[in-house]
Amino acid sequence: MSDNSNESDHALVIPAFGKVPALRLGMNKIKEAESRYTEVQLVNPSTYVELEHVFNESYRDLKQYVSSVGYNLGLAKKAAEEAKADVILGSYQEYLKDKPKYHNNTDLREAFLAKDPAYSEALEKVEQLKALESHLEGKIKVVENVCRFMRKKMDLILRSGLSDSALYSTQGKKYE
């Protein structure tokens, strides 16, 4: 995740939560690749290598970010379980102390959990990270499909025999 001082800095930042560290995902390479998707329609032997490089950098960053988000998701789930345990073993048990046994039911337990701010915040963090992971996986699929299309198109060009570099020159000797 190297930053270029010439480029504007595009990043997704997920703030820290409990034991879950803050997460900063630099999106410069991904944005660059997305802005060049339309060039794939006109790919030729002279543009292929550069486009492939741009898309590979984007792909590597996306895969790294999915791993980081997955790790943070595990930490957030653990934080949610700890918050749930604190409620069930703490305030919920305190509430049930003088109540008859039939008061201990699933609905009441879930109501206690829903009202607990730490548990609600942890669940919100889990859902946020799941959504981000899904979003990044979608971007990975797009890069994979674009590269597959580009390789297929290059294969067709090479098989057709139209891969001569002189075909893509706009200056020089003109044929009549």
N, C-alpha and C positions, 0 to 999 in steps of 0.2 A: 504494500500500500504506500507507494511513494507518491508524494504530491509534487506537481510541477507548479512553480510559482507563477508561471505565465497563464495557467488555466484558472478559471473560476472554480472555486471549491464546492463541489456538489457532494453532500453527505447525508446519510440518514443517521440520526443520533437517538438511541434509546437510553433514557436516563437510568441510573443505578436504582436498584430496588433491594433492600435488605442485604443479603449476601450476594445478590446478583450484580456484577459490576456493570458500569455504563458500557454501552456498545456503540462504536462509531464506525459506520460503513462508508468508506470513500467511494463515491459513485462516478468519478470522472471517466474512468475507462469504460464503464458500462454505458454511460450517456454517449460517449464517443461512438461506441459500437452501435447503439440504437440509432444514432443519427446517420449511420452509414448503411443501414439495412437496404435502402433503395438502390444502392450502387451494385448490389448483387445481381440485379436484373441485367446489368451491362457488363458483368465480369468477363475478363479476357485474360490471356496469359500474362499480360503486363501489369494487371491490377490485382490478380489473384493473391499473390504472396503477401502484399500489404494488407489486404482485407482479411486474409486468414490470420495474420498476426494480431490485428486489432480485435477480432472476434475471440481468438484464443486467450488474450489478456483479460477480456471481459469474462469469459467462461471461468478462468482460474479464480478471479476475484469473487464471482458469484458462488462457486463451489466452496471457497474459503468462508464466505459469509454465511452460507447455509450451515456449515459446521459450527461456526461460532454461535449462531442463533439456536441451533440444536442443543448446544452445551448450556446456554443461558436458559433455554426452555426447561431442561432437566433441573437446573437450580431453582427456577421459579415454581416448578411442580413440587419440589421438596419443601420450599417455603410455604406453599399452600397447604401441604399436608401437616407441617408443623403448626401453622396457624389453626388448622382444623382441630388438631390434637389439643392445643391450648384451650380452645373453646369448649370442647367436649369434656376435657378433664378439669377445666376451671369453672367458668361461669355457669355452664350447663349443670354440672354436678352440684354446684352450690344451690342452684335453683331447685333441683330435685330433692334436696336433703330432707325437707319436711313434707314432701308430697307423696301421695300413694303411688304404688308401682305402675299403675295404668297411665300415669302422666308421661312416662318415658316412652315416647313414640317417635317415629321417623319424621312426621310433620313438625313436631315441636323442635326436634334436633336441627332440622334444616332451617327453621325460622331463626334459631339462635345463630346458626352459621351465617345466614343472610344478613343479619344485623351486625355482625362483627366486622369492623372496618379493616382489620389486618387481613382477614380471610378474603373479604371482597376485593381488596387491593391486589392480593396475590393471585386470585382467579383472573382478575382483569389483566394482569401482567402475563399470565399464561396464555390467555386468548390473544393478546397483542402479539406475542412472540410466535404463536401458531399462524396467525395471519401473515406476519412478515415472512416466515419460513415458506408458506404457500406462495406468496408473491415472488420471492426469489427463485423458487423452483420453477414457476411459470416462466420467468426470464431465462432460466437455463434451458428450458425446452425450446424457446424461441431461438436462442443462439445455436442450439444443436440442429434445429430444422433449417436455419439459414445456411449453416455450414454444409449440411447434407445437400441442400439444393445447389450451392455453389460448386461443390465437388462433382455433383452429377452434371452440371452444366459444363464444367471444365473437361470432364470425361467425354462428353458429346463433341466438344470443340476439337479435342485432340484426336478423336476417332474419325472426325470428318476431314481431317487434314488441313484445317484452317488455322493452324497454330503458328504459322510463319509470322515472326515479329514485324515484317514489312507490311503486313496487312493492317497494322494498327498505327502506322506512321502517317501523319497528316502533311508532312513536308518531304521534299526530295524528289526522286525520279517519278514522273507520272507516266502511266501506261496509256497507250492509245488503242 
